[in-house]
Amino acid sequence: MQKLTDQERLRPWMGFALFGFAMLVFVTVCAWMQLNWGIPGLVLTELILAGISIGFCLIRKVKISEVLPIKKVTARDFFGCVLLLISTYMFSMISIFAMGALFPGSSAEATELGSFLYDGGLGLIPLILIVAVLPAICEEILHRGAILSTFRSLDKEWIAIVLVGLFFSINHLSILRGPFTFLLGAVFAYVVIRKNNILLTMIMHCMLNSFSVCISYFTLKNSDMDFASVNVSVGLDTLGLYIAIMFLAPILFVTGKMLLVPESHKKKHYAIAGIASAAMLIGGIVIMMLGAGKPIFSANGPLNMAGEGTMEFGTIEIQEEKDYTVAFVVTGSSGNFRVEVTDENGEVACGGNMNTGAMQMYNSTVKLPEGKYTITLINLDDTPVENAAYTLIMK
């Protein structure tokens, strides 16, 4: 870990103090601005975090060029960072679904964040600039710049990596994304420590946020889905499926690390990664099988609807209060559909709009008390639905 020319002016305790001050401003001034001003408040929040970092450097009289080291990005470094980012994203998605399963109420965070960012009617380019580019610069200046620089005097790099990852996670104030942001912050800190180039993590941060913005914008905004239908709570079988699908993450991580820091690579790293990948694949399949209980209701067949209207799929009697998963898939139709599960009093227990595309899906996990329920498919278009097919499973 490369130290600053004036490293003696920065002490590890200053990193804790700087983060504490930034969080104090964040939960008071910045939270108020975001609550009252919306997106402009978010922009000011990012600028304030960057301003606090620059002010800290000026007060401590350290070179900003060393706190924020920027170098030429080689092709090898770029592709190494891309692979690290992909693998980290895979691990992080598993952690998000695991947290959603452990803390079902945390799914509301996704709804609130989506509504805050996308209900304002902003276009894709402004969203990318505000949600991807600006945080990638300002948050990196704070976390992998000013805060990390206070830990450069530590003999053990892993302590700095863990602390920066922990601070980054706390900064996001999210149970759902807690492990995700910790892992992301730690990987970013590792990259800056090893390459002494904050531009790399700014690019990685921007790429990740841009990907998330594009996915959310096109699947939620353009498909007219409501944000109330966003649910990351999944059953054990679905979590196992995600783990099995993303089994290549350890191998991609080691490959990215090899490209980025070739001098630290050893052949045994691939052996360890291979074992971890195999464990994820086998473990994911086992978890999927353990969670794959017998459905309490299933149906499939042709789907034909005469324009706007509804189609009911029978009455289901719930005999035990617990979490149930409703999965509905429609293929062969370009229409817009909404799925609703209603109780015997006609109240909606859960529901949401399907995405558009060749395969339209709705998946939600909800706790249902004892009683009778009806699953209804609502056609939101005037266009008749002909020769489509559906599959419905509730378990």
Secondary structure, 3 states (H helix, E strand, C coil): CCCCCCHHHCCHHHHHHHHHHHHHHHHHHHHHHHHHHCHHHHHHHHHHHHHHHHHHHHHHCCCHHHHCCCCCCCHHHHHHHHHHHHHHHHHHHHHHHHHHHHCHHHHHHHHHHHHHHHCCCCCHHHHHHHHHHHHHHHHHHHHHHHHHHHCCCCCCHHHHHHHHHHHHHHHCCCCCCHHHHHHHHHHHHHHHHHHCCHHHHHHHHHHHHHHHHHHHHHHHHCCCCCHHHCCCCCCHHHHHHHHHHCCCHHHHHHHHHHHHCHHHCCHHHHHHHHHHHHHHHHHHHHHHHHHCCCCCEEEEEEEEECCCEEEEEEEEEECCCEEEEEEEEEECCCCCEEEEEEECCCCEEEEEECCCCCEEEEEEEEEECCEEEEEEEEECCCCCEEEEEEEEEEC
